[in-house]
Amino acid sequence: MDDTAAVRLAPDTPGLPATPTADGLARYGLYIDGAFTDPQSGQWIDSEDPVEGRAWARIPRGNGADADRAVAAAHRAFTSGPWPALSASRRGALLRKLGDLIAENAAWLARIEMKDNGKLLAELLMQMRYMSSYYYYYGGLADKMEGSVIPSDKPGVFNYTKYEPVGVVACIMPWNSPLPLTSLKLAPALAAGNTVVLKPSEFTSASLLEFVKLVEAAGFPPGVVNVVTGYGTEIGDALVSHPLVDRIAFTGGPEAGRAINEKAARYMKRVTMELGGKSPNIVFQDANLDEAVKGVVAGIFAASGQSCVAGSRLLVQRSIHDAFVAKLLAFIEDVRFGHPSDPATQIAPISTRPQLDKIRKYVEIAKGEGARLVAGGREAKVPGWPNGLFYEPTVFVDVDNRMRIAQEEVFGPVLCVIRFDDDDDAVRIANDIRFGLAAGIWTQSMPRALTMADRIRAGTIWVNNYRMTSTTSPFGGFKMSGTGREGGMAGMREYLELKSVWLSTGVTFPNPFVRR
Ligand code: NAD
C-alpha cells in the first residue's frame, strides 16, 4: 500500500488544527469542546524537528484559563448531553470505529510523530498500526464489565455492585511515545464512560492535535475528548489542581510524578503513575549468548534508549563477562545513523535538546565515578544532518551498582555493565534500586527463570526476550516506578468506580430506636 494514499484527512483542510504561518511553520490550536481554538495567552511554543535541528511547528502555550475551559467542557459532556445517555455497547462501537480510522491513517500519524520526536519511521509505523488494537480491545470490554450480586449476611436485602465511570480524567503524557501512551489511557477511559482532557508533552504535541481529528470523525460528541498543550508547570499543574478533575493518568519522570501525586492527594484524586526505571537485563552463563546480545541491544539502544523499560543495567555473570562484552561491542560496531525515514537507518536522533544535554551530563558523571568507557560517549556526526541530535551507543564497564550511573535514569543510549557471581548476587544487585519497572532474564534453565521471575521486584519480567508488551497485558511499576496499571483488564478497572447498591426486600423498615 502507498503510505501517503492512506492520509484521509489532509492537514490543510479548512477548520483543522494547523494553519501555516508567514514563516512556513504549521501553527496548531487547542482542541476544546469539539473545536480548535487559540490559547488565551496568545503565545505558541516552537516544536523542534530533532533531525533538522530546527522548528517545524508551533503549538499553543496553554494556561490555567485554557485548562478551565477544557475541564468545563469535559464536565458538561460527562454530566449532560449525548455521552452519558449512550449505552456501553454504543460506546464500544465508537471506539472500534476510531480503531478503524487509526488503521487507515497510521502512515500519516507516524510521519507527524517522526517530525516531533525523530523516532525511526519503521518503528512508528508498527506502533501506529498496532495502536488500533487498544481501541478494539477496550471497545470490546466496554459492555463486559459486570458487577455482581453479593450473597449478603444481612436478612431482607438484595445487594449488588456495579461499575461506573470516575468522571473527568486528565491524562498527561511524555514525549517518547506520544500517541501509544495517550491511547493506553484514552481507550479504557472512554470505554468506561469518562470524559477526558489530554495534555501531551510540550516537545511532541502535534501528533495528538492531528489525531483528535480522527476522534471527531469517529463520532464522539464534543467535549468528550479535549486536547490542551503547553508546559507542565503551567497548564499541566492547572489540570492536576482543578477541582472538577476526578482522576489523573500520568506517564513521565519520577520528579514530575512525585509533584503531581502530592498535589492530587490533597484533593483525593485517583492517580495512575507510569514513571521511570533502571531495569536490569541479567545474563547467566547458561544463556544462549547470541540471543542475549540481541535482547540487550534491543533493550538499551532501540529508540536510542529513550524508553521507560530500557535495560540500562546489564548484569553479566562473572565467568562470561569478557566474552559477552566483546560480542556486544562487535554487534554495535557498525550501526548506521541517518534520517529516521530511511529504512537503512538503525539509530535515530535523540528526541529533544534537553534530553541530549542530560545524556552528556550523565556520561561525564559516569567517567568521574570511575566507570570505564568502552564504546561511544560522544555525539555522532551524521553526513547530511549536521544539526541532528545524534548520540553514539555508549557502554560503560566496571560499573558498581552504587554509582549514580547505575542508580539514576539517563533515558538515553547509555548501558552500564555490572558483574555478578551467582543467582543470589544477581537478585541482590537487581533489587538494590528505588525503581521496579521491568527486568530481563537470559538463561536456558527453566527453574532458574521461574525462581528469578519470583525474586525480582519489578512489574514486568521478560525471560529470553525484552520489550514485549501488549494491549491485553497489564503494565506498570513496583516501587518508585509508579502505581496502577495500564493495559489489560487491570487497565480498564483504573477508570471505573465500584458502587454497592442495597435494596430492601422487606415491606417495613425497622424502627431505629428499637435494638434487636
Ligand atoms: P516529564 O516528567 O518531564 O514530563 C511528562 C509530562 O508531564 C509532560 O507532559 C510535562 O509537561 C508534564 N509535567 C511536568 N511537570 C509537571 C507538573 N508539575 N504538573 C503537571 N504536569 C507536569 O517526563 P518526560 O521527560 O516527558 O518523559 C520521560 C520520562 O517518562 C522518563 O522518566 C520515562 O521513564 C518516563 N516514561 C515512563 C513510561 C511508563 O510507562 N512507565 C513510559 C514512557 C516514559
Residues whose N, C-alpha, C, O or C-beta is under 5 A from the ligand:
A	BS01	NAD	I172 M173 P174 W175 K199 P200 S201 E202 G230 Y231 G232 T233 G236 D237 T251 G252 G253 P254 A256 A259 E274 L275 G276 G277 C308 S481
